[in-house]
Structure formats: structure tokens, C-alpha cells
Amino acid sequence: MGPAGTASGDWTNDLRHRLDELLDGYRAALLASLDGLAEEQARRRLVPSKTTLLGLLKHVTYVEGVWFDQAISGRRYEEIGIADTPDRSFTLTESDTVNSVRQAYERRCDESRRAAAELALDDVVDGRGERSVWALYLQVLRELAQHAGHADILREQILASRGQRG
């Protein structure tokens, strides 16, 4: 028997479901950070780094590609279609729009879900060195939570500059 008298398989299934819920919650929060913003606002730099709301969404697209594609498949950055460094993943081009970056992130999240669904949490992958699938989940959760917090603060500053709240 597993925790609280449940069969261990049930507990693992519940854990997997909860991890997927948490990931999708942070993904939705990051997407929602751009809701109702003009292109200029989404690109606005409010800190000395390259961090902007639109840049954050590009970066988490990179994060998903690194941990739910490269770490599983071993494919190179170019094959995945992501930047070759974390810093470059924040770089916006003239062709990047709120809509195009959103769509790219949504596609990447769908690909991440499919790749992870094929594996058990205890499976070991070796695309970026050996690690368990549960470790990939924790890495992505940590990064998405951190960046969702950044996005909240940036959005609050943008909305405050135009006299709005929330």
C-alpha cells in the first residue's frame, strides 16, 4: 500500500495528474499575462535585462523545448527550433508578435504534453544526461513558477502605467 492506504499505482497516477495540472496552470498564467496588452506593452522593458512579457513567453517556449524535447529525445536546439542559449531565448525579433509568440508557446506545450505522456514518472531519459522524468517535471515547474511571478510583476507595472489594475 502507498500513502494514506492507497495502492502505490493510484498514488503515482494522482501525482502525475497533479503535476500536469500545475504545469498547465503556470502555462495558462504565462499566456494570460499578455491578455489585453498592445504589442508595445508586451515588448516594454521595465528592468535592465532583456526580460519583457513577450520575451518571457519566448523564454518559456525554450524551457519547454529543452526539458520536454531535448532531454527526452536528445535532439539539438536547431532541430527543435529554439534559441541556443537561455539569454538568446529572450531576444525578440521584428516578426515576433503577441499572437505569433503565443501560438509558438501553445504548440510547444502541446508537444511537451505528448512527449511526457509517453513516459512514466520513474522512466529515465538521457538527452541532456541521465535523469528521471519526474526530475524534468520539477525543473520545468520551478522555471514556470519563477517566470509566472516575473510576468505578474511586469504586467502589474504595465497596467499601473496606464492607470489600470489587475
Phi, psi and omega per residue, in radians:
M1 nan 2.546 3.121
G2 -1.633 -2.825 -3.130
P3 -0.985 2.476 3.059
A4 0.958 0.589 3.047
G5 1.342 0.176 3.135
T6 -1.598 2.686 3.023
A7 -1.126 2.483 -3.041
S8 -1.043 -0.584 3.088
G9 -1.092 -0.685 3.105
D10 -1.106 -0.748 -3.130
W11 -1.106 -0.732 3.120
T12 -1.125 -0.726 3.103
N13 -1.103 -0.724 3.097
D14 -1.109 -0.731 3.113
L15 -1.084 -0.804 -3.139
R16 -1.043 -0.789 3.122
H17 -1.058 -0.759 -3.123
R18 -1.158 -0.716 3.102
L19 -1.091 -0.755 3.104
D20 -1.097 -0.698 3.093
E21 -1.072 -0.789 3.140
L22 -1.089 -0.813 3.106
L23 -0.996 -0.855 -3.102
D24 -1.148 -0.560 3.077
G25 -1.121 -0.791 3.107
Y26 -1.194 -0.660 3.086
R27 -1.055 -0.788 3.138
A28 -1.120 -0.705 3.131
A29 -1.097 -0.729 3.126
L30 -1.146 -0.737 3.075
L31 -1.095 -0.744 -3.105
A32 -1.179 -0.364 -3.130
S33 -1.077 -0.356 -3.137
L34 -1.675 -0.101 -3.084
D35 -0.988 2.229 3.046
G36 1.318 0.119 -3.121
L37 -1.681 2.528 3.030
A38 -1.305 2.796 3.134
E39 -0.930 -0.795 -3.121
E40 -1.053 -0.731 -3.132
Q41 -1.138 -0.720 -3.137
A42 -1.147 -0.456 3.136
R43 -1.648 -0.125 -3.015
R44 -1.089 2.268 3.083
R45 -1.608 2.086 -3.137
L46 -1.987 -0.064 3.125
V47 -2.331 2.809 -3.084
P48 -1.105 -0.450 -3.123
S49 -1.342 -3.099 3.103
K50 -1.332 0.030 -3.032
T51 -1.185 2.022 3.013
T52 -2.313 2.921 3.098
L53 -1.066 -0.777 3.135
L54 -1.172 -0.685 3.088
G55 -1.111 -0.647 3.078
L56 -1.064 -0.725 -3.141
L57 -1.168 -0.659 3.055
K58 -1.119 -0.702 -3.120
H59 -1.139 -0.757 -3.132
V60 -1.235 -0.391 2.985
T61 -1.116 -0.740 3.058
Y62 -1.075 -0.832 -3.132
V63 -0.972 -0.837 3.132
E64 -1.071 -0.703 3.139
G65 -1.152 -0.677 3.128
V66 -1.168 -0.880 -2.967
W67 -1.553 -0.523 -3.138
F68 -1.876 0.113 3.001
D69 -2.205 -1.221 -3.065
Q70 -1.018 -0.785 -3.106
A71 -1.110 -0.483 3.129
I72 -1.578 -0.833 -2.992
S73 -1.626 -0.416 -3.059
G74 1.395 0.080 -3.129
R75 -1.142 2.675 3.104
R76 -1.378 2.794 3.139
Y77 -0.921 -0.780 -3.103
E78 -1.070 -0.696 3.137
E79 -1.150 -0.614 -3.124
I80 -1.341 -0.519 -3.116
G81 1.536 0.595 3.125
I82 -2.128 2.884 3.114
A83 -1.038 2.821 -3.107
D84 -1.662 -0.035 3.039
T85 -2.536 2.724 3.075
P86 -1.012 -0.735 -3.129
D87 -1.056 -0.782 -3.136
R88 -1.185 -0.358 -3.128
S89 -1.208 -0.296 3.094
F90 -1.519 -0.224 -3.042
T91 -1.208 2.209 3.116
L92 -1.724 2.439 3.048
T93 -1.797 2.946 3.110
E94 -1.090 -0.515 -3.108
S95 -1.421 -0.174 3.095
D96 -1.275 2.198 3.064
T97 -2.196 2.910 3.069
V98 -0.949 -0.807 -3.099
N99 -1.148 -0.794 -3.084
S100 -1.187 -0.683 -3.137
V101 -1.242 -0.681 3.058
R102 -1.026 -0.857 -3.115
Q103 -1.082 -0.711 3.113
A104 -1.098 -0.711 3.127
Y105 -1.185 -0.746 3.122
E106 -1.065 -0.732 3.093
R107 -1.098 -0.788 -3.134
R108 -1.089 -0.707 3.113
C109 -1.117 -0.708 3.077
D110 -1.063 -0.752 3.108
E111 -1.117 -0.698 3.111
S112 -1.084 -0.801 3.131
R113 -1.033 -0.779 -3.136
R114 -1.117 -0.773 -3.118
A115 -1.113 -0.767 -3.111
A116 -1.240 -0.600 -3.092
A117 -1.090 -0.460 -3.118
E118 -1.361 -0.134 -3.029
L119 -2.105 2.603 3.004
A120 -1.477 2.709 -3.125
L121 -1.021 -0.572 -3.127
D122 -1.509 -0.088 3.082
D123 -1.074 2.616 3.120
V124 -1.922 2.295 3.082
V125 -2.009 2.809 -3.053
D126 -2.406 0.370 -3.129
G127 -1.176 -0.396 3.091
R128 -2.320 0.608 -3.002
G129 1.690 2.652 -3.070
E130 -1.149 2.300 3.034
R131 -2.802 2.717 3.102
S132 -1.349 2.685 3.106
V133 -1.059 -0.651 3.126
W134 -1.061 -0.561 3.111
A135 -1.190 -0.611 3.069
L136 -1.100 -0.799 3.113
Y137 -0.984 -0.823 -3.113
L138 -1.115 -0.697 3.116
Q139 -1.063 -0.846 -3.108
V140 -1.189 -0.709 3.086
L141 -1.023 -0.781 3.132
R142 -1.042 -0.816 -3.103
E143 -1.194 -0.753 3.140
L144 -1.137 -0.692 3.111
A145 -1.090 -0.796 3.126
Q146 -1.045 -0.830 -3.078
H147 -1.302 -0.497 3.026
A148 -1.137 -0.640 3.055
G149 -1.134 -0.760 3.069
H150 -1.022 -0.790 -3.114
A151 -1.081 -0.706 3.097
D152 -1.003 -0.798 -3.101
I153 -1.180 -0.787 3.131
L154 -1.090 -0.770 3.136
R155 -1.082 -0.743 3.125
E156 -1.043 -0.727 3.118
Q157 -1.143 -0.735 -3.137
I158 -1.121 -0.818 -3.131
L159 -1.148 -0.646 3.113
A160 -1.125 -0.597 -3.124
S161 -1.209 -0.348 3.082
R162 -1.910 0.266 3.025
G163 1.318 0.433 3.129
Q164 -2.004 2.917 3.063
R165 -2.184 2.674 3.020
G166 0.967 nan nan
